[in-house]
Amino acid sequence: MAGQSRSSNTLVVPQASAALDQMKYEVAQELGIQIPQDGYYGNMATRDAGSLGGYITRKLVQIAEQQLSGGQSQNR
């Protein structure tokens, strides 16, 4: 299967790419994680990459929940 692209990380809404990149930098700043300037994440610690991805996912779920509830804040 060499040479075949099997990535499931394609965006459903390609226009969201810029917003997701912005969120990535904002979350990294909140967590105190340095994002590589050259875009190569191979030297980033696995723990940092996991924290970044997990926090972004948590924020995206929170945004979706707010939209589904009509914009009302939910206390948990």
VEXMI-938042 format. One record per residue (C-alpha): residue number from 1; x, y, z. Coordinates in steps of 0.02 Angstrom, whole numbers, padded with zeros to 5 digits. Layout:
<doke k="NUM" east="X" north="Y" up="Z"/>
...
END
This chain:
<doke k="1" east="00000" north="00000" up="00000"/>
<doke k="2" east="00148" north="00114" up="-00015"/>
<doke k="3" east="00110" north="00279" up="-00099"/>
<doke k="4" east="-00075" north="00279" up="-00060"/>
<doke k="5" east="-00141" north="00424" up="00043"/>
<doke k="6" east="-00254" north="00358" up="00180"/>
<doke k="7" east="-00265" north="00512" up="00290"/>
<doke k="8" east="-00431" north="00538" up="00375"/>
<doke k="9" east="-00380" north="00713" up="00426"/>
<doke k="10" east="-00464" north="00800" up="00280"/>
<doke k="11" east="-00570" north="00950" up="00323"/>
<doke k="12" east="-00755" north="00935" up="00290"/>
<doke k="13" east="-00761" north="01125" up="00268"/>
<doke k="14" east="-00597" north="01177" up="00183"/>
<doke k="15" east="-00632" north="01360" up="00223"/>
<doke k="16" east="-00610" north="01318" up="00407"/>
<doke k="17" east="-00423" north="01290" up="00385"/>
<doke k="18" east="-00373" north="01468" up="00432"/>
<doke k="19" east="-00486" north="01468" up="00585"/>
<doke k="20" east="-00414" north="01301" up="00644"/>
<doke k="21" east="-00236" north="01365" up="00621"/>
<doke k="22" east="-00278" north="01520" up="00722"/>
<doke k="23" east="-00354" north="01413" up="00858"/>
<doke k="24" east="-00198" north="01304" up="00861"/>
<doke k="25" east="-00086" north="01454" up="00893"/>
<doke k="26" east="-00204" north="01525" up="01025"/>
<doke k="27" east="-00214" north="01359" up="01118"/>
<doke k="28" east="-00026" north="01334" up="01108"/>
<doke k="29" east="00000" north="01507" up="01184"/>
<doke k="30" east="-00125" north="01469" up="01324"/>
<doke k="31" east="-00035" north="01306" up="01363"/>
<doke k="32" east="00140" north="01381" up="01347"/>
<doke k="33" east="00188" north="01266" up="01203"/>
<doke k="34" east="00307" north="01327" up="01068"/>
<doke k="35" east="00245" north="01290" up="00892"/>
<doke k="36" east="00391" north="01263" up="00772"/>
<doke k="37" east="00413" north="01409" up="00654"/>
<doke k="38" east="00463" north="01296" up="00509"/>
<doke k="39" east="00304" north="01191" up="00527"/>
<doke k="40" east="00399" north="01030" up="00566"/>
<doke k="41" east="00324" north="00948" up="00719"/>
<doke k="42" east="00446" north="00802" up="00725"/>
<doke k="43" east="00549" north="00882" up="00863"/>
<doke k="44" east="00398" north="00925" up="00970"/>
<doke k="45" east="00371" north="00818" up="01124"/>
<doke k="46" east="00231" north="00692" up="01107"/>
<doke k="47" east="00157" north="00754" up="01270"/>
<doke k="48" east="00147" north="00933" up="01203"/>
<doke k="49" east="00071" north="00879" up="01037"/>
<doke k="50" east="-00057" north="00773" up="01128"/>
<doke k="51" east="-00101" north="00913" up="01248"/>
<doke k="52" east="-00121" north="01033" up="01103"/>
<doke k="53" east="-00234" north="00915" up="01004"/>
<doke k="54" east="-00336" north="00867" up="01157"/>
<doke k="55" east="-00366" north="01047" up="01209"/>
<doke k="56" east="-00415" north="01097" up="01031"/>
<doke k="57" east="-00538" north="00952" up="01024"/>
<doke k="58" east="-00611" north="01001" up="01193"/>
<doke k="59" east="-00636" north="01181" up="01132"/>
<doke k="60" east="-00716" north="01124" up="00968"/>
<doke k="61" east="-00838" north="01011" up="01062"/>
<doke k="62" east="-00880" north="01155" up="01180"/>
<doke k="63" east="-00914" north="01270" up="01031"/>
<doke k="64" east="-01025" north="01139" up="00949"/>
<doke k="65" east="-01122" north="01111" up="01110"/>
<doke k="66" east="-01152" north="01298" up="01127"/>
<doke k="67" east="-01215" north="01308" up="00948"/>
<doke k="68" east="-01329" north="01159" up="00971"/>
<doke k="69" east="-01402" north="01231" up="01131"/>
<doke k="70" east="-01443" north="01393" up="01044"/>
<doke k="71" east="-01294" north="01489" up="01111"/>
<doke k="72" east="-01342" north="01470" up="01292"/>
<doke k="73" east="-01199" north="01437" up="01413"/>
<doke k="74" east="-01201" north="01269" up="01499"/>
<doke k="75" east="-01132" north="01250" up="01674"/>
<doke k="76" east="-01044" north="01086" up="01711"/>
END
